[in-house]
Amino acid sequence: MGESMPRKSQTTPMMQQYQAIKDQYPDAFLFYRVGDFFELYNDDAIKGARILELKLTYRSKNTDRAIPMCGVPHHAVQAPIETLVDQGYKVALCEQVEDPRKAVGMVKREVTQLITPGTILDVKPGKATENNYLSAVLPTGKDYGFAYTDLSTGELKVSRLRNKFALQNELAALNTKEIVVPTDLDDQDAQWLGVDRLLSPQTVTAPSAEASYVSQDLEDPKEVQVVVMLMQYLLTTQKRSLAHIQKAVAYQPSQYLDMDMDARVNLDILKNSRTGRKADTLLAVVDQTKTAMGGRLLKQWLDRPLLDIKAINARQEQVQDLLDHYFERSELQQSLTQVYDLERLAGRVAYGNVNGRDLIQLQTSLDQIPSIQAILDQLDDGAFEKMRAQLDPVTDVADLIRRSIDPEAKLSITDGGVILAGYNQQLDTYRDTNRNGAKWMAELEAHEREITGIRTLKVNNTSAAGWFISVPNGSLDKVPEDRYERKMTLTNAERFTTPELKEKAALMLTAQESAAGLEYDLFQEIREQVKAQIARLQKLAALVASLDVLQGFATVSENNHYVRPQMATKGHDVAVHGGRHPVVEQVLGTQQYIPNDVIMDHDTDMLLITGPNMSGKSTYMRQFALIVIMAQAGCFVPADSAELPVFDQIFTRIGAADNLAQGQSTFMVEMMEADAALQHATASSLILFDEIGRGTATYDGMALAQAIIEYLHDHVHAKTLFSTHYHELTSLSDSLSKLQNVHVGAVEEKGTLVFLHKMLPGPADKSYGIHVAKLAGLPDSLLKRADTILQKLEANGANSAEVAAQPVAPEPQPVAQVAEPEAQLSLFEPEPVKPKVSAVEKKLRNFDLMTATPMDAMNLLYDLQKQLKKK
């Protein structure tokens, strides 16, 4: 945002001050405090007025120094800030930092906070269970240093990501809106990192005390460096204590069940791929949490399922324990509903924007911990023994708040009414003075009414005029001479005072001001005492959040009749009996949903799935993947029984989609997703491939599909579900020993296709594509024509498209005589008997399809297409 300011010599002192501050924040909207308003000037005002729909006016309008301006009241500034930040802008809040009444010359102003998309703290209604992550990326030459934090909770994680692919996945998983980057970031990295995200350059400096503290457990120098850069940015923008930022925890995506961004989207885990909302997702089904922090942790568990079988079994033991104790679980849920967001309350304490009501919420939450401990004591299976021992009720903090903060505390901490009576003797004295003074004023009013006989006389006060005696104009003749001192004349009344009234009013004002100042100081002291216990509060919050997720798993498992999966310690066999799709089941109901088995022993690595469109092939594939995710997250699964290995990665190629922004067609996206699996999958991975090859010509697609199947079978050995419409591929079961054909059952009844939604052994007999088109409502004449073409194709072979393309006519039409009965008709002259072999044909003849990789085949197709386009 450029500036169009007049020269400083032509501006007022205030505008010179504004410009000096604005020069420090050229990429932010500067909200400049003037009295009770925050104002925007110059280009900020022009652009801000348009975005925020504010009235644009001018300062010094009738001079040659007219300055565009707009503003908002200080008490209503939050909504405009949120609007700008949501659109990817930064906002610098410039406050008055000295009392205007005591200022000499210009009131001193400073930017007290820089609010950015990654650092906004105020949680919108309905967003309490969402994290707002700020990330930092530091290229190291061959890989990337990566860190992220949620400023509202203090969570801080760091990693070394091996390549751009891994970094893209992490950024997508975290839904990062802002990335801190080094000032010398390469233009190429900046281009792709900045797509739909704000890039915030930061100089990498020597570690501050805060950065040294949070990075003290890290061993990798690059991880330390990226954490230091992130912390420096936070300190620069927030300009306050960051005591709630937790020590950085190093991690690797490979420590968890790894799912790339395509898998997360295709499986509708946290967001529905069509609507972008929570509804109709795995999260929506299993979310029975009672706290905001539990809701956030549930998302993390679903997004990063475990690989450690001991940790998986430990979670499942806890779910089983809660499942077996219904009444205790119900009591636990009641206690959890009274626990507020401990993570964010601790953050607000450290951040300095906590108020009295926040502290009362903290105390209410802490008061539930003893009852939660008692409930865990009643669970006799021992699964919660360690958690029970670690639960710290932080009773000292709860007791401090209970005896110091008024349960009906006001929101503002500067207007009084926050500190509880009896906590501080001096404050009580000031309050008594005010109460006694108010009583004295009421007695004075009654006394003066009796003496003067003026029933409308009032003793009142305002912030501007202080205390006074008010007499309406119509009763002024009743006022005894020399009884009062005239103070102020109004239109309808006269205001008076007396020496005694002045003395008492001065005493009350002193007590009121002293009480307000003392109360504010006391609140700050209390906050600092609570702040000293933030580490304990954060540890407690983590335990309560885990307990909340576990009780949610137990509840959803009981309600939906899920079973505990048996996790195999050896081998890679799969045996899911009566498996169900957890999301689709909620829509259809258990009575209508048809369960299916997934059986893949050590002799089966791949299921080749055939069957009609809309019959449930994709649902079957997704169903199995979601069962795997639920099991490794620690939840029970929708099945009659389930024996599962621990999978290390999930790859998906499901649905048709393009990426036009990067110039990638549907087929190219399909090939890139397939390549990701072929390059990175291991024998412990799960691969879901749906209709590979359909984005190109039939033979091209079939060749690629077969080559991919063979490559996975011979080289990768991952458990693979591969659905296809190429029925010719089902013959591969004769040559590939670990491939098994299965199909979705369907029958024809009086010309109408009926889906059985049941997975059966062997290949499907045909595709039923025209039947599906009929179900979709296509015109009868079109369907009849399609059926005629299909019959001709089936009678003449797959190369007879020209025959099928002949128009249908009521009577046979004469055809031209040709020398060879088998030859096809041609619009052109017959070709020479010995045609010259083209370069394209030579390449095709010399290409060894059986030994080629899928990427080899795709490259060949690309080269051939380029050659043909040149002709």
PyMOL commands that set and color helices and strands:
alter all, ss='L'
color gray80, all
select helices_A, chain A and resi 8-10+13-24+42-52+74-76+78-86+164-174+187-193+209-214+221-238+253-255+261-266+282-286+292-303+309-323+326-336+342-351+356-366+369-378+385-390+395-404+425-452+473-478+499-531+534-559+582-588+617-633+660-662+666-680+698-716+727-734+769-775+780-796+801-804+839-846+854-870
alter helices_A, ss='H'
color red, helices_A
select strands_A, chain A and resi 28-34+37-41+57-59+67-73+90-96+109-115+133-139+144-150+155-161+178-182+198-202+249-250+258-259+458-462+466-472+485-489+493-497+566-567+574-579+596-600+606-610+641-644+649-653+686-690+719-723+739-749+752-761
alter strands_A, ss='S'
color yellow, strands_A
deselect
rebuild
show_as cartoon
